[in-house]
Amino acid sequence: MKAYSCDLREKVVAAVDRGVPRQRIAHEFDLDPSTIKRWLRLRRETGTIAPRAISGRPARLKMLLDAGLEVQLRAAPDATIAEQCAAWEAATGQPVSPTTMRRATRRLGWTRKKRV
């Protein structure tokens, strides 16, 4: 789920600071009251209401695929997804699933080959 914008967060926190009841703010901005409570706690603890960074490690395979896959696709444009996966593993030693390969080719703007 995407984080709420900083603009909305600022409006909500400013309304709380003006003394508007939280239930009314929650109803007007279509928010859950616990969201307002969480934003106020975040401001109290960190001094800002900006969304926190998403935890977890970055997707290394995605960066590797985006960097080197286009060369492989140009070399073998008629290869199936399974063949592309096998070629990638042979070249890099990194196995990749067909789903990941499909997503990577789509990100690069390549479509599935249609033979006539």
C-alpha positions, 0 to 999 in steps of 0.5 A, a space after each residue: 500500500 502506498 503511503 499517504 502524502 505529506 501534504 495530507 499528513 500536514 493538514 491533519 496534524 495542523 487540524 489536531 494542533 488547532 484543537 479540532 476533535 480527532 473523530 471529526 478530522 478522521 471523518 472529514 479526511 476519510 481516515 481511521 483515528 488510529 492513523 492520526 494517532 500514529 502520525 502524532 506519535 511519529 511527530 513526537 518521536 522523530 520530529 517529522 511526519 514524513 513516511 518511514 522508509 520501507 524496511 527490508 533489503 533492496 532487490 539485488 536481482 532486479 538491479 542485476 536483471 535491469 542492467 544486463 538483460 537487454 543485451 541478452 534479449 537482443 542476442 536471442 530475441 526469439 528465445 522463450 522465457 524458459 530459454 532466457 532463464 537458462 541463458 541468464 543462469 549460464 551467464 551469471 550463475 544466478 538462477 531466476 524464475 520465469 515470473 521474474 524474467 517475465 517482469 524484467 522483460 516487461 519493464 524493459 519494454 519487450 513483448 512476447 515474441 509472436 511468430 508468423 
